[in-house]
Amino acid sequence: MTGVERIADPKDPRLRDFTDLRDVQLRSRREPEEGLFLAEGEATIRRAVEAGYAPRAVLLTERWLPPLEDLLDATGASALVVEDEVLEATTGFPVHRGAIASMDRRPLPTFEQVVQEAARIVVLEDLSDHTNLGAVFRSAAALGVDGLLLTPRCGDPLYRRAVRTSMGAVFSVPWTRVPWFEGPRLVREAGLELAALTPARDAQRLDSLDPSAHPRLALALGSEGHGLSPRWLDAADLRLRIPMREGIDSLNVAAAAAVACYALAMPGR
């Protein structure tokens, strides 16, 4: 196998893509600026490559070389082989999955490319928690959503925690950014009804809606805690709520997304 580099010093500059992984703010800024993201674990790395992302380098321990040999040969990525203690010193935590790949980002699709033939879209307004973000992507992929639109203050779907939580679904569902101020208008001009998910008691019960009566629908969910802003709520064609037992006013946003995507799925999809 070519491209194998054994490294003993965690400060080696070849490891730069993999440093400071515990610093969420730094990594969230650095990775998009430098055009990279990280995929952790063999299954996730393979899903990223299958989706068309090119690995820059793979950081791994010796025992992970054989399982990844075919992928490394096929992509030509450098294999940066280290001992366990160097891996932990570089990343800042024990890497139980044994391998992390640094991947090149691709240009985001345009708004039109994401929505033009979509029957179901999920819109996320200012969803900042990467675990929730990844969970929403996983539900969207499983339940027939065609694409996602994220406002500018949403977290990064390609951040390591979001990738891991989504089980690689961030690679399989098209997504792009949408302007916060113009977003509702753009969604409706694209021929999609805008449905806002809200715990408001005067909203329509989700289980009373006939999905087949709404062939093209964009479901908007808000941030953790505050929910959707008045701008998105007021622009919505439909305001929907998940009926709940007395004393419980809302679900975690990722759980609510899963319930709503299932309830709004088009018959036969």
Secondary structure as UniProt FT lines:
FT   STRAND          4..6
FT   TURN            10..11
FT   HELIX           13..18
FT   TURN            21..22
FT   HELIX           24..34
FT   STRAND          36..40
FT   HELIX           42..50
FT   TURN            51..52
FT   STRAND          55..61
FT   HELIX           62..64
FT   HELIX           65..75
FT   STRAND          78..82
FT   HELIX           84..91
FT   TURN            96..97
FT   STRAND          99..104
FT   HELIX           111..115
FT   TURN            116..117
FT   STRAND          120..124
FT   HELIX           130..142
FT   TURN            143..144
FT   STRAND          147..150
FT   TURN            152..153
FT   TURN            157..158
FT   HELIX           160..165
FT   TURN            166..168
FT   HELIX           169..171
FT   STRAND          175..177
FT   TURN            180..182
FT   HELIX           183..189
FT   TURN            190..191
FT   STRAND          193..197
FT   TURN            201..202
FT   STRAND          204..205
FT   HELIX           206..208
FT   HELIX           211..213
FT   STRAND          217..221
FT   TURN            224..226
FT   HELIX           230..235
FT   STRAND          238..241
FT   TURN            246..247
FT   HELIX           253..263
FT   TURN            267..268
//
